[in-house]
Amino acid sequence: MATNWIPDEASLSQLVLLLRDSMSPVQHDRETAMNALKTFQSQPEFLNYLCYILIEGASNPNIATQFQPHELSALRGTAGLLLKNTMLQNKHGILKHDIQYVKNNIIHALYTNENDKLITNSTGIVITTLFATYYRQERSDITGVTMLRKLIELAAGNNVGAIKALSKIMEDNAQFFQLDWQSDNGIVKPIKFLIENFLKFMINPTVSNPEIRAESIKCINFAIGFQLQDAIIQIDEYLANIFKLAEHDDHDIVRAQICVAFTTILEFRPDKLTDNLIGIVQFMLHLITSVQEETVALEACEFLYGFSTSSSIPKHILQPFVKDIVPVLLTKMVFDEDSILIYESHNEDDAYLDDKDEDIKPMAPRIVKKSTNSSMNKSSNSLDNESSDSEDDHDDDEGDGDVDSRWTLRKCSAATLDIMTNILPRDVIEIALPYLREHLTSEKWFIREATILALGAMSEGIMKFFHDQLPSLIPFLVEQLKDQWAPVRKIVCWTLSRFASWILQDHTEFLIPVLEPIIDTLLDKRKDVQESAISSVAVFIENCDSELIETLLYSELLNNFDRCFQFYKKKNLIILYDAVGRFAEKVNFDDAAMQIILPHLINKWATLQDNDKELWPLLECLSCVVSSLGEKFLPMAPDVYARAYRILCHCVEMESKSHSDPTIVVPEKDFTITSIDLIDGLVQGLGSQCQPLLFPNNDNTLLRVILECLNDPVHEVRQSTFALLGDIVTFCDPKLLSGTLSEFLRLIGTEIMHNDDIDGVPSVINAVWSLGLISERVDLSAFIIDLSRILLDLFTTTLQFVDTAILENIAITIGRMGITHPEVFANGAFANDSVWNKWTDCMSTVESCEEKSSGYMGFIKIINLSQITMSDKTLHKVISGLSINVEAEVFGQDVLAFLMRYSNQIQNISSNLNTEEITLLQKFSN
């Protein structure tokens, strides 16, 4: 089925020349061509022309004769890419273009260009985009189902481009295929015939190409992942096919997808694997130990990781497999031969060499949460940090000697060992320890390195159940910091950081003997060792008590950070910023710190342009340092604020303009976040003295900018902005809010009511936190009823899961609002013993004395006004709460009235009171 559309040859030739110039090595020619192409994009037939060039570029003599074959293929691929991008950019207005030719003809490129991977890949991407931008909304267009059937027909004939297109379509749109679609035979649910054919392709002998089988498995995995009913009801047939392929198919691409299939079923229907676990685990171990292709071994190891972490697999089922799995994991934690050769050829000193910009990945800022709830704190010594890159960084680029920066079989093995040790520590360690003892002193550096990695991976279990080994193990590890091989020194830094909690909690006698050698390693002559050392130091700082840092480590850290700033190249400077920021959060910087640290930061700050991504970590570091220095920073504050405010305003302005002009490039959100955080650092550091800086002559322009940021769709932007708002309210004249108060309260309410995204939890926490501070400093009489309902609806709901950190902050805020308006909570939804009981439970985790005291001050006022009687259980919890970390004397009259009211009940529970609770009662009985 085709249309009668025929391109105008003159327009076609003009477009071909522009596409050619858009690939030119000359920047001016490229830019001129791209600007000219933009003028064509609004033309209704633009997409048709691009599609024609992609499909017919080789058969049109006017085009084909102008180019060499490889140039022609590149031209057609560029047309396909531009076609895809244009559809994506205009997905809400795609019908403004004439796409009938595209719909009816795009699939022809798969018929005629099967041997040209660039063209088939480009075609597949265009088809996928067509479904994502058009067909999922226009399911009544019969060409959608027609195209799916043609793709199935092509795949049945071993057309790889067709099955890959189907695979990508399933990944993006599978859930839509269980809905009704119009076809030339009436209404159909495409998922039915799609799953039916994918199952056939897996075992049909006429489908000889292994890529067809592999991609078919992938398609069904996507359907199971979406938990589509048509895939779930055929899971038995799917598993039967998988078992057949596992037994007979030795193609790596198929075996990799078999592993993914078992992992997917393990996640969504583990009950289907129970009877075959022994065979499946042995199959995975066989692949890990025998297959040359790492992709297959990695997918097999991913299954073992999923098997270990699955909440559906109890310990007693996992336990029998430990003896078989652990030795394999330990073996696969050794670098592969290629990596060993690379490391051995790049062991020379490199710290003096400048970093290449392309080798430095942008580093997102480390967001400091307002909440003190431990679940919100970002872990710094997880297994992903064994390298500086996390599991999500699947970047295969490897610089000189940097072969450990991607997710590999080695890392997956370590992660699996880590989780298995946490679940079955005794079983795992008893099997692993003899192996580790044997190899810790191996003559081969890569064996020593892998053994130390294993110790770090098993650290949690060792600290819990084999801690008696650590007094001898820790000094041994410290000695290995002198190893001649850089990878060994690097992994030792990481492994020692994994034992930081054991050292800092109960064995501080090891702190200096461990940390001083790591600090010395900060100036190692290998950059990758420096990187691991500074990350390790940051972990110790993060977990260390402030007093320990101030008394034992302060000067040493300052002086060594000073040397690092002079010695480090660009990449490690970024990590150094983070460590210095953590240091500044732990202690108040004195004049020495100001003289040592600040010049490095300010000098770097002066050299960077406003659009340089290196500003992100630098701004985050500066915000912590400024907050720590306090008023000492006042002389430099105007210049720093002016620049941070300028960057913020530029980001907000570009964001606003982009709404009406989609061609405007909006600065990355991290510029917005870090500039807000730096302004917040100034507010925290300068206290009330920040007001003339932020609001000269009571000019509240900054508040208008903040309002814009609170409308930003990115959670992290709003999170930082709510934090800034709360601090401004704390340290500045509350009257500044008079003209914008209602708008701020509306946005706070919207955040609390409508942000139910799990990634948005920190933003909700900060919104609630800022509301509590506002309620203490501003009269909210006109808004208190609506605000209290918003808080109580979320606090008392049984219809949705609410994060415990959100509940904790709501509890504090209810208390703070109750200080001035207890009557609002003395009746209605909050006037309920079970709700009071929940409130006390939430407050029990609050660490801040100021927040807990404020919360209880308002809560006691509410209770004293309420006519509801408190149960003995709740009463005991209230007394317990008041006795720990609360300055009850500040609101002593209210506490006394509360205790007098419940004096009879207190007698009933007196035998259950502990020493702190009795002391509290005695204090108010005198």
N, C-alpha and C positions, 0 to 999 in steps of 0.2 A: 504494500500500500504506500503510495507516494503522492506528493502534491505536485501541482503544475508550476510551482515556484521555480524560476530560473534567475540566476544572478545577473546583474548588469555587468558586462565585462570590464567597462571602464572603472566602475566602483570597485570591482573585485581586484583589478590590477593595483589600484591605489592602496587598498587595504593590505594586499600582499607586500607591497614595498614598505608600508609602515611596520608590519610585523617583522620584516627582515631587519629594518633599522632598529627596532626595539631589542634585537639581539646583538647589536653592534658592539664591538669592544671599545668604541669611542663614546665616552660618557655624554658628550653634547648631542651626538646623533640619537643615543638612546632616549635621553630626556625629551628631545624634540618630538620623537616618534610617539612616546608615551603620552605626551600632552595632546598630540593630534588625535590619538586613538580615543581619548576621553570625549572628544567632540562627536565621535561616531556612536558612543554608547547609548545616547538617547534616541537614536534612529530605530524605528520599529523592526527593521529587517536585520539589524546588526548581528543578532544571534544566529540567524540563518546563514549569513556570510561566513561567520566563523566555523559553523558546522560544515558548510560546504567545503571550506579549505581543508578541514580535518579529514573529511570523508573522501573527497574527490581530488585532493591536491595532486596526487600522482597520476590521475587519469586525464586531467585537464591540460592539454598541451601548452596553453599560454602560461601556465604556472610551472609545469614540470621542466620545460626547456630552459628556464632561467636559473636552475639550481643543480648542484651536484646531488647525488642521492642522499648523502648524510645531511646536507643542508636542507633538502626538501623535507626530510623526516623531522628535523628540528623545527622548521617553520610550521609544519602541521601540528606538532606537539605544542608549540607556543599558541597556536589558534585554539587548541583544545583547552589549554590552561586558562586562557583569557575568557573562553566561553564559560568554563566552570566558575571563575571568579566573578564574572558579570552576573551570572545567575544568583550566586550567593549574595552579592552586594544588593541585588534588587529582588530578593526572594518575596518581599511583600507586594512588589509591583511588577512581577514577572509577566503578568498578562498584558502589560502595556507593550510588550514585544510580541512580534509574530513568531510563535515557536512551533507552528504546525509542521514545518519542514523538519525541525529538530526532532520532534517526537516521532515522526514517521520514518526518518532516515538514519538517525544516529547509529542504530544497531548494525547498519550495513558495513560500517568500518570494521566490525568484528568478523564479518564474512570474508572480506577481501584483503585484510592486512594481518593475517594470523601470525606471520613470521616477523613482523615488526613490533617488538615489545613496547617501544615508546608510543606507537599509535594505539595499540590495544589497551595499554595502561591509561592513556589519556582518554580514550573512548569510555573505558569503564568508569573513570572518575566523573565524566560528564553525565553518564547514565545515572550514576549514584546521586549526583547533585540534582538531577531532574526529579528523582523520586523525593529527595529531601525538601526541595523548594516548591515543587508543583503537585506531584501526584498524591502526596499524603493529604493535601487539602482538597484536591480535585479527584476524589475516588470515583466520581461518576463518569470520568473520561475513560472510555473503553480501551484507549491505547496503552494505558498503564498495565492492565492485565495481559494485553496482547504482547507487550514488550517482555514481560516476565515469562510468558510461554515460549517466546522465541529464544530467550536466553537459555531456558531449560532444554529446548531442542538443540541448540548449538552445543551446550555442555554435554549432552548425550552423544554427540559426535566428536567428543574429545577436544572441544574448543576451550582452551585454557582461559582466554580473555573473557569468555562468557561466564564461566564459573567464578572467576575472581570478581567480576562485576556483581554477580549474585551475592557473593560473600560480603562485599562491602555494603550492598543494599540491605542485607539482613542485619548487619551490625548496626546500621543507622536507623532502620525502619521496621524491624521485625514485629514490634508490638502493633503496628498499624495493619499488618496483614491478617490479623484475626478479626478485623472489622469487615463490613460489607463493602465490596467493590463491584462496580458495573463492568460486565464483559459482554461480548457479542452473543453470549448464551444466557444472559440474565445475571442475577446477583450471585456472586461467589465470595468465599473467604479464601484469599490466595494462599494463606498459610497451609491449608490442607493439601493442595497439589504440590506446593513447594517441599514440605516435609516428606511427602510420599516419594517424590523424585530424588531428593537427597539420600533417602534410605536406599533406593535402588542403585544410585550411582556408587554407593559404598562397596557393593558386592557384585554388581553386574559385570560379567566377564567381557562384555563388549566395550565397557569403559576401561580402556587399557592405560590411560595416562594417570600416573599416581597423583598428579596435582589435582585432578578432578575428585579423586577420593578424599584427599586431604582437605580441600576446600569445602566439600560436602559435609564432612565431619564438623568443620569450623562453623558452617551455617547452622547446623542443628545445635551446636553448643551455644550459639547466640540465642536461639529460640528457648533453650532450657534456661539460660541466664535471665531472660525476660519472663520466665515461668509461664510460657504460653501453653495453654491447655492441650493444643493439638500435638505439641512436642512431648509433653509430660505423659499423655495417655499412650504414646507409642515408645516409651522409654525402654520397655522390655525388648522390643524388636531392635531398637537402636543398640542396646547393650549386647544382644546376640551378635549383631554385625561387628561391633567393636571387638568382641572376643575372637571372632573369626579372623579379623584383620591382624589382631595382636599375635595370633598364632602363625599366620602365613605370610603377612606382608612385611618385607624387610626394607622398604624404602624409608629413608630418614624423615622426609616431609610427612609421610603418613604416620609413622610412629610418634613423631612429635605431637600430632593432633590427637592421636589415641591417648597420650598422656594428659593432654588438656581435657579431653572428654571425661576421663576418669576423675580428674580434679573437679570439673564442673558438676558432675553427678554427685561427687562426695559432698559438695557444698549444698546442693539443692535437694538431692534425694539419697542421702547416705544409706538409708535402709536397703536400697537396691544393690549395694556392694557388700553387705555384711557376710553373705555366704561365700564370697569369693576373695576375701581380703588377703588370705595367704598367697594365693596365686598372683593377685595384682601387685602386692608389695614385692614379691620375688621377681616379677616382670620388671618393675621399676629399678630394682637393684641390679638386675642383669643389664638393663640399658645404661645405667650410670657407669658400670664397670667395664662395659665391652664396646660401647658405641664410640666411634671417633668424632662424630659430629656433636659439638658441645650443645647446640640448640636442643637436641633430643635429650641428652643427659640432663640439661638444666630443667626441661619440662618434667622429666621423671622425678627430679629432686623437688620440684615445686609440688608434686603430688605428695611426697613424703612430708613436706612442710605443712600442707593442708591437712594431711592425715593427723599430724601431731597437734595442730591448733584447733581442729574441729571440735566444737562443743558437743557434737553428737557422738564422738568417739570417747568413751570413758577410759580411765587409766588402765583398767584390767584388760581391755582389748588391745591397747597400745603396748603394754608391758612385754608380752612374749616376743615382740618384734625388735626390741631394743638391742638384743645381742647380735642381730643380723645387720641392723641399720647403722649403729654407731661406728663400727670399724670402717664401713664404706664412707661415711661422712668424713671421718678423720683423714682417710686417704685422699679424698677429693679436695681437701683444704690446702693441699700443696699446690703451688703455682704450676701451670702446665709448662711443657718444655719451651715453647716459644717465649713465654713470659720470663722464664729463667734466663734464657739467652739474652733477652733485651735488658734485664736488670744487670746481668753480669757485664754487659758491654757499656752500661751507663752508671757505673758505681763511683765515678770520679766526682770531685767537688763541682757544684754548679751554682752555689749561692751567690756568686759574683755576677752571674749572667742575668741580664734584664729579661723580664717576661715579655712574651709576645701577646699583644692585645687579644688575638684570636684564641689564645689558650686559656683566657680568663672568662669563666662563665659569670654572668651577672648574679649577684648575691642579693636575694630579697631580704628586706630588713627583718630583724628579730623583734617581733612585736611584744612589748612588755604589757602584760595584762594588769588591769586594776584589781581583779579578784585575787584573793589570797588562797583560794581553794586549790589544794594541791593537784587536783585533777586537771586544772587548767594550765599548769606549768609545763613548759616545753622541755622535754628531756633532751639532754645534751650528750649523753654517753651511750646512746642506743647502738645496736649492732650496725645500723646503717652508717654510722660515723666512723666505722673501722677504716673507711676511706673518707675523704672529705665530701664525697658525693653520696647521695642517698639512693635507695632502691629505685626511686622514680626517675633518676637520671640515667636512662638507658642510652647514653651517648657513646658511640663506639670509637670516637676519635681518641687516638692515643698519642700523646706527645712523647718526647724523649724520656724513656724510662717510666712513663706514667701509664702502666698497663693495668692498674688496679682501680680504675675510675668508673667502671661500668658494672652492671649487675651480672654476675658470673656464677658458674657452678660452684666455685670456691666460696663465694659469699652466701649463696643459697644453702650450701652445706653447713656453713657456720651458723646461719640463722636457724636452721632446723635443729642443729645440735643445741643451740641456746634454748629453744622452746622445749625441747625434750628434757633438757636438764632441769628446767623449772618444774616440769610436770612429774618426772620420775628421777629426782636427783641421785638417789642412792644407786639405782640400777644403772644409770648412764655413767656415773663417775667410776663405779667399781669396774666397769668394762673399759673405760677410757684411761684410767690412771696408769695401769701397767704400760700401755702404749706411750703415754706422755712421758713417763719416767725414762723409758728406753730412748726416746728421741730428743729430749730436752738438750742433751749435750752432743747431738750428732755432729759429725765433721762437716756435713753438708748444710750450708746456711739456709737453704730453702726448706729443709726438714725442721731445723730449729725454729724458723719463722712460722711455719704452719702449726707447730706444737704450741708456740706462745699464743697464736691466734685462737687455738682451741681452748687454752686456759681462759682467755678473755671471754670467749663465747659461753663457757660454762661457769662464769664468775658467780652468778646468782646462786646456783646450787652449791658451789664450793663454799661460799660465805655462810650458807645456812647449815650445811651438814658436814663439811670437811674443813671448818675454819681452823682446826688445830694444825693443819698443814701450812697455813698462811705465814706464820712467823718465820718459817724457813724459806718459803717460796718467794715472798716479797723481796727480801734482800737478793735472792738469786736473780730475779727479774731486773732489779736495779743494776746489777752488774752487767747485764746484757745491753745496757745503754752504751756500752763501750765497744760493742761488736763492730768489726770492720765493715760489715755489710749494711748499707743504708736500709733495706727493707726490714731487717731485724730490729734496728733501732726504732724505726717507724712503728712497727707493730707493738713493741714493748711499751711505748708511750701510751698507745691506745689501751692495751691490756691493763696497765697500772691504773689508768683512769676508771676502768671497770670495777676496780676494788676500792674506789675512793670512799664509798659509803661505809665500808668495814673499817677503814683507817680512821675516818673522821668521827664515827659514832662511838667506838669503844677502844680504839687502839691508836690514839693520837701520838703515841711515842714513835710511830712509824712516819708521821707526817713530814717532819723535816728531812729524815733520811731518804724519803721517797721524792718529795717535791723539789728539794734542792738540785738533785741530779737532773730532774726533768727540766727545771728552770735553766740549768747549764746547757741542756740540749736545745733550748730555744735558739742558740747561736750555732747550731750544727752547720756544717758546710754543705749539706744537702738540703735543697728546698723542701722536698717531700717529708723529710724528718722534722724540719722546722714546723711545717704545717701540722703534723701530728702532735708535736710537743706543745704548741700554743693551744691547740684544741684540748689537749689533756689538762693543761694549766687552767683553762677556762672551766672545765668540769670541776676541778678541785675548788676553784673560787666559788662557783655556783653552789656547791654543797657544803662549803666551809662556814662555820660560825663567824660572824663579823668580828667578834672579839679576838678569835684566833688570828685572823688576818691582820688586825690592827696591832696586835702585840708581837707576833712572830714573823709575819711575812711582808708587812707593809713596805718597808724600805727596800727590801730585796726585790720585790715585784716592781716597784717604781723604777729602780735603777736598771733592771733587766729589760723592762718595757722600753726605757729610753734607748738602750743599745739596739733593741729590735727595730725601733723606728728608724735608726740610722742604717741598719744592716739589711732589712727586708726589702724585697722587690714587691711589685704591685700586687701579685696574687696573695701572698702571705700577709701583706698589710691589711687586706680586707678581713682576714681572720683575726688579726691582731686588734682591729677596731672592736670586734665583738668581745674579745677577752678584756680589753680595757673598759668597755661599757659595763660588763658584769662586775669588774673590780670596783668601778665607780658606784654601782648600785649597792654594794656591800658596805662601803665605808664612806665617811665624809672626807673629801680631799682637803688637805691642808695647803699651806703656801708652797711647800716642797713639791707637791703634786702639780700645783699650778705652774711652777717654774719648769718642771720636767716634761709633763704630758702635754699641756696646752699649746706650747709653741709648735710642736709637731702637727697637731690637729689643725691649728689655724693656718700654718704655712701650706699644708695640703689643701685646705679649704680655699685658699686664695688662688691656687693654681688650677683648680677644676672649673670647667664651664658649667652653667646652670643645667645643661642637658646631659652631663656626664653621669653614667650609671654608677660610677665609683662614689658619687655623692650619697647613694643610699646607705651603705654601711657607715660612712663617715658621719652623716647626719644623725643616725641612730646613736653612734658612739658619743657624739657631741651632746646630744640631748641628755644622756646619762651623766656625762662629765659636768655639764652646766648645772644640772640638778644637784650633783654632789658638792660642787664648789660653792653654791649658794651666792651670797652677796659679794664674794670675792670676784665673781665674774662680771659684776656691774659695769666696769669701764668698757668691756668689750661687747656688752649686750646690745647696744643700739645697732652696730654694724651687722652682727649676727642675725638679729631679729629682722632687720631691713631686708636682708637677702632671703631668709626663709619665707618671709611674707611675700616677697616678689615672686619667688618660685611658686608658692601656693596660689597666688592670684592668677598667674599665667596658666596654671593647670586648670583652675576653675573656669577661666575665660575660654580656653580652648574647648573644654568639655561643653560649655554652653553653646558656643558657635557651631560645634559639630552636629548639634541637633537639627540645625537648619541647613548645614552644608556638610554632607557626608564625606567630602573629599579632604576635609581638614584632619590632619593627623593629631590625635590627642596624646599628650605626654603619658608615659606609663604611670599607672596608679602609685607605684612606689615613690615617685617624686612627691605626690600629694601626701602620702602617708608619712614619709620621713620629715617633710617640712612641718606638718602638723605636730609630729612628735617632738621636733626641736623647739617649736614655740611652747609646747607643753613643758618641756624641760626647763625653759626659761622661767615659766610661771612657777614651777615647783621650786626652782633654785632661788629666785629673787623674792618670792612671797609677795607681800603687799606692794613691794617696790616695783613690781612689773607693771602696775596700772598706768603710770605716766608713759611707759614705753608702748604698751599695747593700745591704750586709749587716750592719746594726747588730747587735752581739752575736752575730755568725755566724748570724743568722736568714736562711735561704735561701728565703724565700717567693718572691722574684723568680725563682729558678730554676724553681719550680713554674709560674709564669706563663709563663716562656719555653718550658717543655715544652708547655704548651697551644698556644702560638703555632706550635710546630713540627709540630703536628697540623693546622694550618690548611690548607684546600685551595688557597688562593691562593699561587702561587709567590712573589710579591714579599714576602709576609709571612714566609715561611720563609727567603727569601734574606737579609732584614735580620736575622732572628733568629739564623741561623747566624753572621753577621758579629759580632753582639753576643756570642754564646757564645765565639767565638774570642778576642775582645778581653778578655772577663772572665777566661778561662783565662790569657791573657798577663800581665795586670796584677794579678790577685788570687791569694790563696792557693789552690792546686789542691785542698787538702783540703775546700774548700767543696763540691766535686762528689761527695764520697764517697757521699752518700745517693742521688744521682740519676744517677751515672755510667752505669750499665747502661742506663737509659732513654734518655739522650742518645745513647749509642753505637748503640742499636737504631734510633733515628730517623735518625741519620746513615747507617746501613747501608741503611735503607729508601729514603732519598732517592737514594743512589747507585745502588741496584739497580733501582728501579722508576720513577724520574722520567725518562722518555724523551721528554718533550714539549719541542719546540724552544724554547718560551717559558720552560721551566724550567731552561735551561742555567745562568744565574747562580746559581740556588739550589743546584744540584749543585756548582758551583764552590766556593761558600762552605761547603757541607757538607764537602767534601774538605779545604778549607783549614783549617777548624776542627779536623778530625780530626788533621791534621798537628801543630797546636799542642798539642792535648791529649796526643798521643803523646810530645812532648818534655818534658812537665811532670808526667804521671801515669803510673804503672806500669800498662801494659795487658796484663800477662802472661796474665790470665785470658781476654782477648778477642782477643789478637793473631792467632791462627790464623784465626778467622772473618773478622776485619777485613781481613787480608792477602788472603784469597781473594776478598772482595768487590771490593777494589781491582784485583787482578790479572785477575779475570774481565772487567772493563770495559777495562782497559789492553791486554789481549792479544786481545780479541775480533776476529773477522773477519766476524761475522754482522750487525753494525750499524755505522752511522756514529756516531762519537763526536767531539764538538766538540774542536778543538785546544786550546782554553782549559781544558777539563776534563782532557785528557791531560796538559797542562803541570802542572796542580795535583796530579794523581795522582802524577806523577813526583816532584815536590817532597815529597809526603807519604810516598811509599815511602822516599825518602832519609831523611826525619826519623824514620820508624819504625825504619829500619835503624840509627840511632845507638845505640838501646838493645836492639834485637832483630834483629841482622843475620842470625842463624842461620835465621830464618823465611824469608828471601828467598834465602839462599845455596844452597838446593835447591829443586826443584819448578819451577813455571811461570816464575819470574823468572830461574832459572839457565839462561839461554839467550842465546847471543851476539846473535841477531837482536833479542831483547827488550832487551838492553843497548844495542844500537845505536839502537833506537827511543827508549829512555830518554834517551840523550845528545842526540838530535834534539829531543826535547821540552824539555830543559833549555836548549838553545841560545837560546831566545827569552825566558828569564827575565831580567828587568831588575834585580830586587832583589838586592843583594849578600848580604843576610842570608839570603834564601830559597835562593839558589843555593848559598851556602856550606853551609847546613844540609843541602840535598839531596845535595851531593857528599860531605859528611862521612859520611853513612850509606851512600851508594853504595859508596865505597871500602872501608868496613868489610865490606860484603856481598861485594864482589869478592875481598877478601883471604881470606874464609872459603870461598869456592866452589871446587869442584874443576874447574869448567868453564874451558877455556882461551879467552881473548879473541882475536878476530881482529885483524890489523893495522889494518884499517879502523876498527873500534870503538876500538881502543887509541889511534889518532890523535885520534879525536873526544873521548875522555876527557881526553887531555893538553890538547887545545885548550880544552875546557870548564874545566879547572882553571886555565888561564892567563889567563882573562878574568873579571874581576869576582868572584873567589872568594878568600876569605882562607884559602889552603891551609896557611899556617903554623900555624893554630889546631889542625889535626889532622895536623901535619907527620909524626909517627911513622907514621901509617897511610899517608900519601902515599908516604913513603920506602919502606915495606915493599912497596907496590904497584909502585913504579918498579924496585925491586930484583928483584922476581919477573919482571918483563917486560923486564929490561934487554937481553936478546938481541934481542927483537922491536923494541925501541926503536931499536937499531942499524939494523935493516932499513928503518925508515921515516924515519931521521934526515934524509935528503936532502929530504924533503917538509915538514919543520917550518919554521914561520915564526919571526920574531924573538921574539914573546911566548912561544911554546912552548919555544924554546931557552933563554930566560931562566928559565923555570920549572924546567927540568931542571938548569940550572947552579946554581940556588938550592939544590937538594936534593942536589947532588953534592959540595958543599963540606963 
